[in-house]
Amino acid sequence: MKFRQALFWDTNPKKIDTEKNAKYIIERILDFGSDKEVRWLRHFYDKRLIKKTVLKSRSLQPETKNLWMLLLKGA
């Protein structure tokens, strides 16, 4: 996937590694991503990794964290 500069404003999106930067990508897309980006994220990353990232995140907005905890409840 080609990452939008608006989503990753603090870095060069072309240099983002989907494995090494998984937590960073998950947090940004869950907080600020479009529907298309969220669909890609859920297809690309394992549900357990997404849930673990949401649980441990210190940067997700509280509303985002609560929403995703409900959506990933059975994961």
C-alpha positions as CSV (number, residue, x, y, z in Angstrom):
1,M,0.0,0.0,0.0
2,K,1.1,3.5,-0.7
3,F,0.9,5.5,2.5
4,R,-0.5,9.1,2.5
5,Q,1.8,11.9,3.6
6,A,-1.1,13.4,5.5
7,L,-1.4,10.2,7.6
8,F,2.3,10.0,8.3
9,W,3.1,13.7,8.5
10,D,6.2,13.2,10.7
11,T,8.1,10.9,8.5
12,N,8.7,10.0,4.8
13,P,5.9,7.5,4.0
14,K,8.1,5.8,1.4
15,K,10.6,4.7,4.1
16,I,8.0,3.0,6.3
17,D,8.6,-0.7,6.7
18,T,5.4,-2.6,7.2
19,E,7.1,-5.2,9.5
20,K,9.4,-3.0,11.6
21,N,6.9,-0.2,11.9
22,A,3.8,-2.3,12.4
23,K,2.8,-0.7,15.7
24,Y,3.2,2.8,14.3
25,I,1.2,2.0,11.1
26,I,-1.6,0.4,13.1
27,E,-1.9,3.3,15.5
28,R,-1.9,5.9,12.8
29,I,-4.4,4.1,10.6
30,L,-6.8,3.3,13.4
31,D,-6.7,6.9,14.6
32,F,-6.6,8.9,11.3
33,G,-7.0,6.4,8.4
34,S,-9.7,6.3,5.8
35,D,-12.1,3.3,5.4
36,K,-9.9,2.0,2.6
37,E,-6.8,2.1,4.8
38,V,-8.6,0.4,7.7
39,R,-9.7,-2.4,5.4
40,W,-6.2,-2.8,4.2
41,L,-4.8,-2.8,7.7
42,R,-7.3,-5.5,8.9
43,H,-6.4,-7.6,5.8
44,F,-2.7,-7.1,6.1
45,Y,-2.1,-7.5,9.8
46,D,-3.1,-10.4,12.1
47,K,-6.1,-9.5,14.3
48,R,-4.1,-10.5,17.5
49,L,-1.4,-8.0,16.6
50,I,-3.9,-5.2,16.1
51,K,-5.6,-6.0,19.4
52,K,-2.2,-6.2,21.2
53,T,-1.3,-2.8,19.7
54,V,-4.6,-1.2,20.8
55,L,-4.2,-2.6,24.3
56,K,-0.7,-1.4,24.8
57,S,-0.9,1.9,22.9
58,R,-0.1,5.1,24.7
59,S,-0.7,7.3,21.6
60,L,-4.2,6.3,20.4
61,Q,-6.9,8.8,21.2
62,P,-9.2,7.5,24.0
63,E,-12.2,7.4,21.7
64,T,-10.3,5.4,19.1
65,K,-9.0,3.0,21.7
66,N,-12.5,2.3,23.2
67,L,-14.0,1.8,19.8
68,W,-11.4,-0.7,18.7
69,M,-11.5,-2.6,22.0
70,L,-15.2,-3.1,21.4
71,L,-14.7,-4.1,17.7
72,L,-11.9,-6.5,18.5
73,K,-13.5,-8.0,21.6
74,G,-13.5,-11.6,20.4
75,A,-10.1,-11.6,18.8
